[in-house]
Amino acid sequence: MQRVVVITGASGGIGAAIASELGRRGDSLVLAARTADALERVAATISSPTRVVTADVTRRADVERLRDQSIATFGRVDVWINNAGKGILRPVLELTDEDLDEMIDVNVKSALYGMQAIVPHFMQRGRGHVINISSFLARVPIASPRSAYSAAKAALNSLTANLRVDLQRAHPDIHVSVVMPGLVTTDFAAHARGSTGPVPPGAIGSPMQPQTAAEVATVVADLIDRPVPEIYTNPASSALATRYFEDVARFEREGQSRSR
Ligand SMILES: NC(=O)c1ccc[n+]([C@@H]2O[C@H](COP(=O)([O-])OP(=O)(O)OC[C@H]3O[C@@H](n4cnc5c(N)ncnc54)[C@H](OP(=O)(O)O)[C@@H]3O)[C@@H](O)[C@H]2O)c1
């Protein structure tokens, strides 16, 4: 069935790849980000009905306008993907108030605004799917220079799980999912707060093989077809998370020797 899908952070990287994959599957799309010309370039490559909305998702009013313009264009929203996000390159002892505030604004409040904007619409319709793009770093904090980002994504995981539980009984056809990619080859590292330029994949010590944005997009598209509460996109993630929770001290010792 053709669905109406809103994707934030769709001007590049994973968001643009999700747009491309869903467009190929025939869904109608609303693409949001701050950079209008980049959004238009992505939209121009998609053959299914697509609307572009310029929005800064750290502003609640922009997110509510995104919802209103999406419904005005397509009559409804079936899936809302909170994908916009930003990293940081700064260890815990050097974090400033501004660092933490920006990580929370762009990675947590943005998604909270999205959930609060769209879930009442889903409740009215009795169905819908919220997908929050988090990170494996929310589950296992294996990259200390990304500290405040890991913390923000961990908060996002908690909000996502709590919303899901709140809706479960009265609204069984509203799905709430969190997606936790590992390393993905986008410009994410170069866009990170405190970054001085592109960071080669693997430079922050992840034991995982990087994935492409297209690989992550396929996982997200399949998730829409078959909703589950949580999903890792990288096949190595599940075993790594299990190992972490089995024995944190051992896991961290092994990480030290890996990064030597
Ligand atoms: N790449 C990775 O290794 C990786 C791993 C795990 C999770 N993730 C997560 O995946 C998501 C996408 O990351 P990516 O790798 O595609 O990064 P990216 O290439 O840097 O793209 C980020 C996207 O978010 C948008 N964005 C940033 N701030 C925004 C704001 N305030 N308002 C609206 N849009 C905003 C950007 O567009 P504008 O600049 O035009 O606004 C861009 O479209 C993020 O949530 C990220 O945390 C990435």
The ligand as an SDF file (V2000), in Angstrom:
LIG
                    3D

 48 52  0  0  0  0  0  0  0  0999 V2000
   26.3600    8.2070   10.1340 N   0  0  0  0  0  0  0  0  0  0  0  0
   26.4710    7.4460   11.2010 C   0  0  0  0  0  0  0  0  0  0  0  0
   27.5400    6.8250   11.4350 O   0  0  0  0  0  0  0  0  0  0  0  0
   25.3070    7.2660   12.1300 C   0  0  0  0  0  0  0  0  0  0  0  0
   25.3640    6.2040   13.0340 C   0  0  0  0  0  0  0  0  0  0  0  0
   24.2990    6.0120   13.9240 C   0  0  0  0  0  0  0  0  0  0  0  0
   23.2070    6.8740   13.8940 C   0  0  0  0  0  0  0  0  0  0  0  0
   23.1840    7.9100   13.0120 N   0  0  0  0  0  0  0  0  0  0  0  0
   22.0290    8.7940   13.0550 C   0  0  0  0  0  0  0  0  0  0  0  0
   21.4000    8.8030   11.7870 O   0  0  0  0  0  0  0  0  0  0  0  0
   20.7320   10.0640   11.5910 C   0  0  0  0  0  0  0  0  0  0  0  0
   21.1810   10.6390   10.2500 C   0  0  0  0  0  0  0  0  0  0  0  0
   22.5890   10.8460   10.2840 O   0  0  0  0  0  0  0  0  0  0  0  0
   23.4760   10.9550    8.9710 P   0  0  0  0  0  0  0  0  0  0  0  0
   24.6010   10.0260    9.1170 O   0  0  0  0  0  0  0  0  0  0  0  0
   22.6270   10.9130    7.7680 O   0  0  0  0  0  0  0  0  0  0  0  0
   24.0590   12.4420    9.1840 O   0  0  0  0  0  0  0  0  0  0  0  0
   24.2430   13.6620    8.1660 P   0  0  0  0  0  0  0  0  0  0  0  0
   24.7400   13.1560    6.8540 O   0  0  0  0  0  0  0  0  0  0  0  0
   25.0340   14.6810    8.9090 O   0  0  0  0  0  0  0  0  0  0  0  0
   22.7480   14.1870    7.9390 O   0  0  0  0  0  0  0  0  0  0  0  0
   22.0540   14.8170    8.9730 C   0  0  0  0  0  0  0  0  0  0  0  0
   20.7280   15.3070    8.4540 C   0  0  0  0  0  0  0  0  0  0  0  0
   20.0440   15.9600    9.5390 O   0  0  0  0  0  0  0  0  0  0  0  0
   19.6700   17.2660    9.1190 C   0  0  0  0  0  0  0  0  0  0  0  0
   19.6400   18.1550   10.2810 N   0  0  0  0  0  0  0  0  0  0  0  0
   20.6420   18.4090   11.1560 C   0  0  0  0  0  0  0  0  0  0  0  0
   20.2400   19.3210   12.0560 N   0  0  0  0  0  0  0  0  0  0  0  0
   18.9490   19.6310   11.7420 C   0  0  0  0  0  0  0  0  0  0  0  0
   17.9870   20.5160   12.2920 C   0  0  0  0  0  0  0  0  0  0  0  0
   18.2600   21.2730   13.3700 N   0  0  0  0  0  0  0  0  0  0  0  0
   16.7750   20.6060   11.7030 N   0  0  0  0  0  0  0  0  0  0  0  0
   16.4820   19.8470   10.6080 C   0  0  0  0  0  0  0  0  0  0  0  0
   17.3450   18.9920   10.0560 N   0  0  0  0  0  0  0  0  0  0  0  0
   18.5680   18.8900   10.6140 C   0  0  0  0  0  0  0  0  0  0  0  0
   20.6940   17.6530    8.0730 C   0  0  0  0  0  0  0  0  0  0  0  0
   20.1570   18.6020    7.1550 O   0  0  0  0  0  0  0  0  0  0  0  0
   20.3800   20.2030    7.1900 P   0  0  0  0  0  0  0  0  0  0  0  0
   21.7880   20.4440    7.5870 O   0  0  0  0  0  0  0  0  0  0  0  0
   20.0330   20.5850    5.7900 O   0  0  0  0  0  0  0  0  0  0  0  0
   19.3750   20.7010    8.1850 O   0  0  0  0  0  0  0  0  0  0  0  0
   20.8740   16.3230    7.3420 C   0  0  0  0  0  0  0  0  0  0  0  0
   19.8340   16.1340    6.4040 O   0  0  0  0  0  0  0  0  0  0  0  0
   21.1270   10.9230   12.7860 C   0  0  0  0  0  0  0  0  0  0  0  0
   20.0870   10.8980   13.7370 O   0  0  0  0  0  0  0  0  0  0  0  0
   22.3560   10.2380   13.3320 C   0  0  0  0  0  0  0  0  0  0  0  0
   22.5150   10.4870   14.7030 O   0  0  0  0  0  0  0  0  0  0  0  0
   24.2000    8.1280   12.1290 C   0  0  0  0  0  0  0  0  0  0  0  0
  1  2  1  0
  2  3  2  0
  2  4  1  0
  4  5  1  0
  4 48  2  0
  5  6  2  0
  6  7  1  0
  7  8  2  0
  8  9  1  0
  8 48  1  0
  9 10  1  0
  9 46  1  0
 10 11  1  0
 11 12  1  0
 11 44  1  0
 12 13  1  0
 13 14  1  0
 14 15  2  0
 14 16  1  0
 14 17  1  0
 17 18  1  0
 18 19  2  0
 18 20  1  0
 18 21  1  0
 21 22  1  0
 22 23  1  0
 23 24  1  0
 23 42  1  0
 24 25  1  0
 25 26  1  0
 25 36  1  0
 26 27  1  0
 26 35  1  0
 27 28  2  0
 28 29  1  0
 29 30  1  0
 29 35  2  0
 30 31  1  0
 30 32  2  0
 32 33  1  0
 33 34  2  0
 34 35  1  0
 36 37  1  0
 36 42  1  0
 37 38  1  0
 38 39  2  0
 38 40  1  0
 38 41  1  0
 42 43  1  0
 44 45  1  0
 44 46  1  0
 46 47  1  0
M  CHG  2   8   1  16  -1
M  END
$$$$
